[in-house]
Amino acid sequence: MKPRIINICTFTGVLLLTLFTLSAAQTTPAYTLAEAKKYAMQNNRDIRDALLAIKAANKQMWEVTAQGFPQVEVTAQYQNLLDIPTQLIPGEIFGQPPGTTIPVKFGKPHNASYGVSANQLLFSGSYFVGVQASKIFLQLSQENLTRKKLDVKATVTTTYQLVLIAQENQRILEQTLKNLKKTRYEITEMNKEGFTEKTDVKQIQITVNDIQNNLRALEQQIDVTLQLLKLQMGLDLDAPIALADDLETFLTDPEDANRSQIKFDPYTNINMQAMLTQERLRELNLRKEKTTFLPTIVGFARWQQDAQRDKFNIFDPEETWYPTTVVGVQFSWPIFSGSAKFQRVQKARVELKQARLQKESVEQGLQLQYKQAKAAFESARDRFENSMTNRDLAHEVYEITLEKYREGLVSSLELTQAHNQYLSSEGQYLQSVSDLLQARTSLDKLFEKI
């Protein structure tokens, strides 16, 4: 009986431990960089806003298009003429002296009507240009979404990598602190035996305190950067998050050797494409203003029933309603309206010239941006390789100096200098890593490959 109870307790304990482990794993989801960017594409607030802008532009396009569809209207009206309008007719019609008039009232006090009217736009230059412009505006909204996605991918990539760099710095400092505490213990023991000065112990303690302060500041920096990453991804700021990728994943990229050799075409960049779309909108605006000089043709049809009664019995089916049916075409052509239309045409022509100048400016700016990004990437890659070599050398120097100090061959000052040089080389190495990753992201963004 007892073994059975023990087995049940053991099984229950294992089950609870498993559930606790699974629960802990579920509360802190880990994202790779690819997963973080994918999540941001669906939840980032700027992207969601751009998607709504596309929906609004699509509705606007259909709103403009619908103006060319048949417009049907149903109307109904009732009037009670408390005073029937009076008209004067010449008196000689009824044998009165010439020059006299006779007041006559025409109509009934109770009047009602109902009917259906329809209009169909047959020709309007402004309408056809407006439909084209609404489609291009929708395209501009879609290009804006693409631009927002590229910006969000770049910012998420940079922030994600900054967190990894800060965590690597934290790991280095924690390992350094662990080694320094061990060295401090050894120096303290040597001081007790009279082999080292008391100032050596104090000197190593100062270094330990500095690293502890740096670690506390670094923890806060990591927390703030993670908050920024969650904001960019569209995560709740209180949601837990962990990073699944490690820094080594991004240090070597097989495309680095050819990354700066790819020929750059500014017309494939989304910013240039947006400027081309802006130029097309300006061209259409100029065409629209010119079409205001053209005529407008509208076809119409109207069917109406009218009732005129002496008393309010318009719903009496025995009474007569009088129909009216009209079909026709309305032609309107503005011949002269001052110089307002002409001035609007001239203004649209000037705006088109501005758009073309802006396009040229963006093209040259992208070319310059590419050259700067290319130079920054090549320089960052060289600094990264040099700083990696310097870091390894500084670490070797520190280890050799530490061993010499234990043997009494160098002073504590020399040991401190070697240690500070090593930490400085680690800092320069991590800075070169940050510069390399940032330069790579900036270059890839120009090619829209992030």
N, C-alpha and C positions, 0 to 999 in steps of 0.2 A: 504493500500500500504506500509506504513512504517513497520508494523509488518513483512510483507513478506521480505522486504529488510533486516531487522534485523535478520530474520531466515537464510537468505542466507549468511549474513556475519558471523553469528555464525557457520553455517555449514562449511563454508570455513575455518574459524579459527581452528575449531576442526580437519578438514582434514589435514591442514598444520601442526598442532601440532602432529598429528598421524604420518604423513610422516616423520617429523623431528625426532620423537622418534624412529621409525623403522630404519631410516637411521643411527642414533647414535648407535642403538643396532647392526646394521650390520657391522659398522666400527670397532667394538671391539669384535671379536669372543672370547668366553670363552671356555676353554678346561678343561675337567676332566683329571685326570692323565691317565686313560685308553685311552682317546681320543688323548692325547698328544703322548703316546707311539705308538698308531696306526698310527698317522700321521708321526711319525719319521720312522716307518718301511717302509713307502713308499717314504719318501723324504730325509732322512738323506744321506749325500753325501758318507759316508763310506759304507753304505749299498748298495747304487746305484753302487758304484765302485766294491763291491764284487759280485753284480749281473752281471755286465759286465765281471768280471773275470770268472764267471761260463759259460757265453756265449762263451768266448774265449776258455775255456777248452773243451767245447762241440765241437766247430769247430776243435780244435786240435785233438780230439778223432776221428772225422770223416776223418780228413786229414790223420791220421795214418792208419785208416781202409781202406781208398781208395787206399792205396798203394798195397793192395792185390787184387783189382779189375782188370779186363782186361785193358791194356794200349794200345790204338789204336792211330796210327799216320799216317797222310797223308803227302806224300812228293812229290815234283816236282823239277826238275832240268834241266837247259839248260847249255851247254858248247860249246864255240866256240874255237876249237883248232887252234890257229894261226900257231903253228908249231906242226905238227903231230909227236908224239913220234916215235923215230927210234929204231929198234932192230937189232942186229947182229945175223946172222945165219951162220952155217958152210958152207964154199964154196964148199966142196966136194959133197954137196947135188946136186948142179947144175953143177958138172963136173969140178970144179975148183981144183987147187992143194990143198993137205991137209995142214991144218994150216991157210988157208985164210978164211976170213969172207966176207959176203955180207951184206951191210946195207939195211934194208927193213923197210918201213913205213906201219904200219897196222892201219886201222881205217879211219873214215871220219871226216872232219873238224867240222861239225855241229852234236852235240849229245844232245839228250833230253831223259828224263825218268820221269815217275810218277808212284806212287804205294801206297799201303796201307800195313802197318805192324801192327801186334798185338802181345803183350806179356802177358803171364799169369803166375803169381807166383804160383808154385805148392808146394814148400816146402821152408820155411825159419824159423828157430827157432827164430831168432831175431824179425821177423815180428809178430809172434803169441804172444810173450812176450810183444812186444811194444804195441799191441792192448790192452792187459790186463792192462798194466801200464797206458795207456791213460785213461782208464775207472776209475782206482783208483785215478788218478790225478783229474779227474772231481769230484769224491767223496770228495777229499780233499778240493776242491774249495767250494763245498756245505757245508762242515763242517766249513770252514772259514766264510761263510755267517752266519751260525748259531751262531758262536762265536761273530761276529760283532753285530748281533741282540741282543744277551744277554748283550754285553757291552753297547750298545746304550740304551737299556731298563733300565739298572742300572744307567747310568749317567743321563738320563732324569728323572728317579724317584728321585734320590738324589737332582738334581737341582730344580725340581718342589717343593719338600718338603722344601728345603732351602729358596725358595721364600716365602712359607707360614710361615715359622718360622720367617723370617725377617718382614713380614707383621704383624704377631702377636706381635712381639717386638715393631713395630711401633705403633700398637694400644695401647699397654700398656703404652708406653711413652707419647702418646698423651693424654690418660686419666690421667696419672700422672701429666702432665703439666697443664691440666685443673684444677685438684684438687689443685695443688701448687699455681696457679694464684689466686684461690679463697682464699687459706690460706694466701697468700701474701696480698691480699686486707684486710682480717680480721686483720692481724698483723699490717698493716699500719694504719688502723683505731684505733686499740688499742694503737698504738704509739702516735697518735695524742691526745688521751685522757690521755696519761701518764702512761698507764698500762704496756707497754713494752719498751725495750731499742731500740735505733736506730740501734744498731748492729744486732738486731733480723731481722729487715727489710732487711738489707744488706745481711745477711746470707741466707735468703730465696731467695733473688734476685740472688745470686751466683748459687744456686741450679737450679733456673729457667733457667738461662743462659746456664748451663751445659747441661740440658735436651734439650734445643733448638738446641745446637750444635750437640748433639747426634742424634737428629731427622734429621737434614740436612745430616749428614754422612750416616744415615740409608737409606734415600731416594736414595742417590747415589748408595749404595750397592744393593738395590732392583732393580734399573734400570740396573746395570751391570749384576746381576744374571739373570734377565729376558732376557737380550741380549744373555747370554750364553745358556739359555734354547731354545731360538729361533734358535740359531746356531745348537744345538744338534738335534732339531726337523727337521731342514731343511727349516725353515721359513726365509723369507727375514728379515734382521735386522731392517728395517724400518716399518715392518708390526705391527699393534697393536695386543695386546694379553692380555687376562685376564684369571685368574685361577678360575675354577668353583668349585673345591673341597675346603673344609676348613680343617684346621689342625686337628680338632677333629676327622675327618674321619679316620686318620691314627694312632691315639693314642691308640686305642683299637682294637686288632685283636684277634678273637677267636682261632686262631692257635698258638698264642704266648705260651700258656701253654704246647703244645706238640712240638713246633718248634725245640727245641734243643734235643728232645728225638728220633727223626727219625734217623734210622741207615743210615749211609752214605756209598755209594758204589762208589769209585772213577772211576770205569769203566763205569758208567752212565754219567760221566761228559764229556762235549764236548772237553775239552782239552786232556783228556785221549783218547777219541775216535780218535782225530786228530793224537796223537802219535802212536796209533795202525795202522792207515792208513799210516803214515810215515814209520813204520816198514815194512809193506807190500810192499811199494814202494822200500825199500832197498832190500828186498828179491827178488823182480822181477828184480831189477837191477843186482843182482848177477846171476840170471838165464840167463838174457840177455847176460852178458859177457861170460857165459859158452857156450851159443849157438853159439858163433862166431867160435867155433871149429867144428861145424856141417856143412854139405854141403848145398848148395843152388841149387834148381832145378827150372828152368824156361822153360815153353813151349812157342814157338814162331811160327808165320806164316807170310809170306810176299808174296805179289803179286805185280809184277812190269811190266811195259811196257817200252821198250827201242826203240829209233829211232836213226839211223846214216845216215846222209845225206851229199851230196856234196854241197848243197846250203841250205839256210834258208827257208825251206818249211815244217816245222814240223806240221803246221796246215792243210796241204793238206790231205784231206780224202782219196785220191787215193794212197797215199804212205803207206808202210807197217810198222807196229809196231811189235816188237818181245817180246812175253811175257816170264816172268820168275815167277814161283811159287815155294815157298819153305816152308816146315813145318819141325819142329824139336824140340828137347829138349836140353837144355843146362844144363850141370851138372858142378858145380864148388865146389871144396873142398880144402880149404886152409890147406896145410900140414905143412908148416913151415913158420913163419913170425917173426923170432927172439923171444924174450921173452916178447914183448909188450902186447900181449893178456893175457899171464899168469900173468903179473904184474897188468893188469886191473882187473882180477878176484880176485887177492889178495886184491887189493884196495877196491873192492866192498864188500868183506868179512869183512874187517875192518870197513867199513861204516855201515854194518849191525850190528856189535857188538856195535858200537857207538849208533845206534838207539835204541837198546835194553837197553843199560845203561841209555839213556835219558828217556826211558819209565819208568824204575824203579824209576828214580829221580822224574819224574812228579807224579807218583803214591804216593810216600812218601811225596812229597810236597803238594799234594792235601789233604792227611790225616792230615798233620800238619796244613794246612790252615783251614780245617774244625774244628779241635780242637780249634784253635785260634778264629775263627769266633763264635763258640759255646760259649766259655768263654767270649768273648767280648759282645755277646748278653745278656747272663745271667747277667753279671755285669752291663750293660747299663740299663737293666730292673729294677734291684734293685736301681740303682742311680736315675732312673726316679721316682720311687715310693717315695723314700726318699725326693727328691727335691720338689716333689709336696706337700708333707706334710710340709716341711720347708717353702715353699712359702706361704702356707695358714697361718702358725703360724706367719711368719714375717709380713704379712699383718695385722693380728689381733693386733700384738704388735704396729705397726705403728698407727693404728686407735686409740688404747687406749692411746698411747703417745700423739697423736694430741689432743685428748679430754682433757687430763691432762694439756697440754700446754695452751689450751684455758682457763682452770680454774686457771692457774698460779701455778700449782703444780710441773712442770718440766721446765728446761731451754730450750732455743732454740738449744743449743748444743746437748742435749739429743734427741730433735725432729729430728735434722739433722741426728744424728747417726741412729735413728730408721728408717728414710726414706732411708738412704743409705743401711741399712741392708735389707730393703724390696726390693729395686732395685737390690741389689746383689743376693738375693734369686730368683728374677724373671729371672735374667741372667743365674743363675745356672740351673734353671728349663728349660729354653729354650735350654741351652747347652745339658742337659740330654735328651731332646726330640730329638735333632739333633743326638746325639750319639746312641739313641735307634733305630731311623729310619735307620741310616746308617748301624748299626750292623744287623738289620733285612734284609736289602737289600743284604748285603754281604753274609749272611747265605742262603738266598733264591737263590742267583745267583749260589751257589755251587750245589743246587738241580735243577737249571734251572726252577724256579717257578716264576720268576718275569715277 
